[in-house]
Every structure is written in C-alpha cells, then in structure tokens.
C-alpha cells in the first residue's frame, strides 16, 4: 500500500469516526495510473451496508462534469463546435431571442437561461419533454455571453438537447457508449440509473442543522428565482426513485473511481482510452469566462463546462472540475497530472472534507 493511500485512508477513517462523514470514497489517478482507491463508513446507515469502491453516490452537480465531457467528445468528432448556435441543433430553443445562444455560452453558464418556471416540481424535472418545453419558452435573463450565472438545472437539459440534435440519441446513451463504457465504468457512472440498480446506491442524509440553515435564507434571493425551493439539493430529493431513474444531466450518480477515471482520461491516456486530444485539453480546461455569478453572487471562473479551481481554498488556474451540492468534488490538474474525486453521502454545507483530502494527495505528488 502506497504512502498516499495510507494517508488518505487514515484521514477518511477519522472523518467517519468523528461523525463528520457517514460514508465516503476517494479516488485519485496520476498520469493515468490509479494511486488512491479508498473507502470508509457505511452506504446505508439503516442496514449497515458498507461503502465499497463500486458504490454509486448521487452527487448532484458533480455529474455536470460528465455532461460537459460528452459534449467535448462530440466536438472532437466534428458533430458541432463551440460556436454552433444551440438553435441549429434544437430549433425550438431559438424562441424569445435565444437564437444567438451558442454551445460555448451554455458551457460557460453565460447563456442567460439559468431559471426554471416558478412552481416547477420534482415530477416536472423528471419529465424530459416538459422541462425542455419550458426552457425553450424561457426568456433571457441577460444578453448571452455578457454575464455568468449558474444554470443549475437548465445546463443539463440544454446540453442534452444539443447532444440529441447532433446524434439522435439521449445523452445517457452517449455517455454509456462513448465515455463510461470505453473506460469500463458504465455500471458506476450514470445520469438516469435503472431502478434495478438503485439498491447499490449510497443513501443520502442531511447534515444536522442544514434544514434550519436553509429555512433561514431569504426567499427573494436570485437562487430561488432560478431554482424553486422544492428543487434545492437535499437528501429527500436525492433519494426519490423518480429523480434517480430520470435523465437529469445537471447531476449524476457515480462512484469516486468512475468520475476520477473520466477526468484522468481527459488529461491523458487511461488503459488505452483518451477522451480528448492534447490540443483540445488546454481550451477546455483554461479559464474562458469570469465574473460575479448572477444567481449566487460569488465570483465564478468557468472553463468550457468545468469550474476552474478548487471548490474552496487555494485558487489554481490549472485545476478544472465540478463540485456537488453537499460537499463532494471531482476534477483534475493539468499541471500535476492528478485527477481526484471525493464522493460522500452526508450532505454538508461546506467542502472541508474535500479540501483536507485533496491537500493530502496534492502534497504527495
């Protein structure tokens, strides 16, 4: 067992023992080789089922990294490019002045379509035609490409319709055929997860105090205008069978090793599979747009479909990835050659566990 594997294992064992985490996975690759594959705790507190390396977790927006990756794979194949108008592939989207929105705008969250209609329900977001019709009918919040604002749900459906327009297939099928399948993780990386596989999932739970914190937030915040309160990521939402089975590529169900393997295959070759050419990687991973987020108010830096830098703590422009609500993260560093993922089932309000683990792995390089 390597030193870094031992250090990570010790850290996550302590996180579980202290009650900070319930179940957690950590995976890391360096230059295409696995260097960490560690687990601790339980996937299901009710039954005591332990976390294994193959346990999928619903990690919410971590899945956006896989969504963006599917888009880049299709760009590599010449099916569209970053300047292609979305309406060329999804004609209905061009309504209400959205005809100038490009693939690049969508990937940098500058498309100006971050919101769902008030009253949108969980049942609605599980119904692809319903939610896509609502997005197609939406009005712009700003001129595309001039501002950024997190497209929490709409990102996945818009990219999904771009993919469908280019291939004639659902994005979940393309993910399986062109990303997860070739990497050998088709049974660990999903958008919509078959009901027959739900028994393998880690069971989510809210960190104590999270409900009270959410209830104390002002209801007139832009984030609630973009995403109805009932659709904010909670354990209750993330354990609904319809949410788990539905294609919602704004999020994903994945193990740490599956999503880390995907990022490793963006950096370079993993067991003979490379998802992006060396020439495309710098364009995809580098900062493409920065500004104050119109939805959450934070300073945001976006590559093409990936957030630049760690979710909290040290800023580093060579790091790209996606955080998941609840404190998970997956990403890669083009400078160090590291790809790292941390997945967990205790939905916390910060990324302290991620930062601790990433620092251990980063210091060992």
Secondary structure in CASP SS format (residue, H / E / C, confidence):
PFRMAT SS
TARGET T0000
AUTHOR 0000-0000-0000
METHOD secondary structure of the structure
MODEL  1
X C 1.00
X C 1.00
X H 1.00
X H 1.00
X H 1.00
X H 1.00
X H 1.00
X H 1.00
X H 1.00
X H 1.00
X H 1.00
X H 1.00
X H 1.00
X H 1.00
X H 1.00
X H 1.00
X H 1.00
X C 1.00
X C 1.00
X C 1.00
X C 1.00
X C 1.00
X E 1.00
X E 1.00
X E 1.00
X E 1.00
X E 1.00
X E 1.00
X E 1.00
X E 1.00
X C 1.00
X C 1.00
X E 1.00
X E 1.00
X E 1.00
X E 1.00
X E 1.00
X E 1.00
X E 1.00
X E 1.00
X E 1.00
X E 1.00
X E 1.00
X E 1.00
X C 1.00
X C 1.00
X C 1.00
X C 1.00
X E 1.00
X E 1.00
X C 1.00
X C 1.00
X C 1.00
X C 1.00
X C 1.00
X C 1.00
X E 1.00
X E 1.00
X C 1.00
X H 1.00
X H 1.00
X H 1.00
X H 1.00
X H 1.00
X H 1.00
X H 1.00
X H 1.00
X H 1.00
X H 1.00
X H 1.00
X H 1.00
X H 1.00
X H 1.00
X H 1.00
X H 1.00
X H 1.00
X C 1.00
X C 1.00
X C 1.00
X C 1.00
X C 1.00
X C 1.00
X C 1.00
X C 1.00
X E 1.00
X H 1.00
X H 1.00
X H 1.00
X H 1.00
X C 1.00
X H 1.00
X H 1.00
X H 1.00
X H 1.00
X H 1.00
X H 1.00
X H 1.00
X H 1.00
X H 1.00
X H 1.00
X C 1.00
X E 1.00
X H 1.00
X H 1.00
X H 1.00
X H 1.00
X H 1.00
X C 1.00
X C 1.00
X C 1.00
X C 1.00
X C 1.00
X C 1.00
X C 1.00
X C 1.00
X C 1.00
X C 1.00
X C 1.00
X C 1.00
X C 1.00
X C 1.00
X H 1.00
X H 1.00
X H 1.00
X H 1.00
X C 1.00
X C 1.00
X H 1.00
X H 1.00
X H 1.00
X H 1.00
X H 1.00
X H 1.00
X H 1.00
X H 1.00
X H 1.00
X C 1.00
X C 1.00
X C 1.00
X C 1.00
X C 1.00
X C 1.00
X C 1.00
X C 1.00
X C 1.00
X C 1.00
X C 1.00
X C 1.00
X C 1.00
X C 1.00
X C 1.00
X C 1.00
X C 1.00
X H 1.00
X H 1.00
X H 1.00
X H 1.00
X H 1.00
X H 1.00
X H 1.00
X H 1.00
X H 1.00
X H 1.00
X H 1.00
X H 1.00
X H 1.00
X H 1.00
X C 1.00
X C 1.00
X C 1.00
X H 1.00
X H 1.00
X H 1.00
X H 1.00
X H 1.00
X H 1.00
X H 1.00
X H 1.00
X H 1.00
X H 1.00
X C 1.00
X C 1.00
X C 1.00
X C 1.00
X C 1.00
X C 1.00
X C 1.00
X C 1.00
X E 1.00
X E 1.00
X C 1.00
X C 1.00
X C 1.00
X C 1.00
X H 1.00
X H 1.00
X H 1.00
X H 1.00
X H 1.00
X H 1.00
X C 1.00
X C 1.00
X C 1.00
X C 1.00
X E 1.00
X E 1.00
X C 1.00
X C 1.00
X C 1.00
X H 1.00
X H 1.00
X H 1.00
X H 1.00
X H 1.00
X H 1.00
X C 1.00
X C 1.00
X C 1.00
X C 1.00
X C 1.00
X C 1.00
X H 1.00
X H 1.00
X H 1.00
X H 1.00
X H 1.00
X C 1.00
X C 1.00
X H 1.00
X H 1.00
X H 1.00
X C 1.00
X C 1.00
X C 1.00
X H 1.00
X H 1.00
X H 1.00
X H 1.00
X C 1.00
X C 1.00
X H 1.00
X H 1.00
X H 1.00
X H 1.00
X H 1.00
X C 1.00
X C 1.00
X C 1.00
X C 1.00
X C 1.00
X C 1.00
X C 1.00
X E 1.00
X E 1.00
X C 1.00
X H 1.00
X H 1.00
X H 1.00
X H 1.00
X H 1.00
X H 1.00
X H 1.00
X H 1.00
X H 1.00
X H 1.00
X H 1.00
X H 1.00
X C 1.00
X C 1.00
X E 1.00
X C 1.00
X C 1.00
X E 1.00
X C 1.00
X C 1.00
X C 1.00
X C 1.00
X H 1.00
X H 1.00
X H 1.00
X H 1.00
X H 1.00
X H 1.00
X H 1.00
X H 1.00
X C 1.00
X C 1.00
X C 1.00
X E 1.00
X E 1.00
X E 1.00
X E 1.00
X C 1.00
X C 1.00
X C 1.00
X C 1.00
X C 1.00
X C 1.00
X E 1.00
X E 1.00
X E 1.00
X E 1.00
X C 1.00
X C 1.00
X C 1.00
X C 1.00
X E 1.00
X E 1.00
X C 1.00
X C 1.00
X C 1.00
X C 1.00
X C 1.00
X C 1.00
X C 1.00
X C 1.00
X C 1.00
X C 1.00
X E 1.00
X E 1.00
X E 1.00
X E 1.00
X E 1.00
X E 1.00
X C 1.00
X C 1.00
X C 1.00
X E 1.00
X E 1.00
X E 1.00
X E 1.00
X E 1.00
X E 1.00
X C 1.00
X C 1.00
X C 1.00
X C 1.00
X E 1.00
X E 1.00
X E 1.00
X E 1.00
X E 1.00
X E 1.00
X E 1.00
X C 1.00
X E 1.00
X E 1.00
X C 1.00
X C 1.00
X C 1.00
X C 1.00
X H 1.00
X H 1.00
X H 1.00
X H 1.00
X H 1.00
X H 1.00
X H 1.00
X H 1.00
X H 1.00
X H 1.00
X H 1.00
X H 1.00
X C 1.00
X C 1.00
END
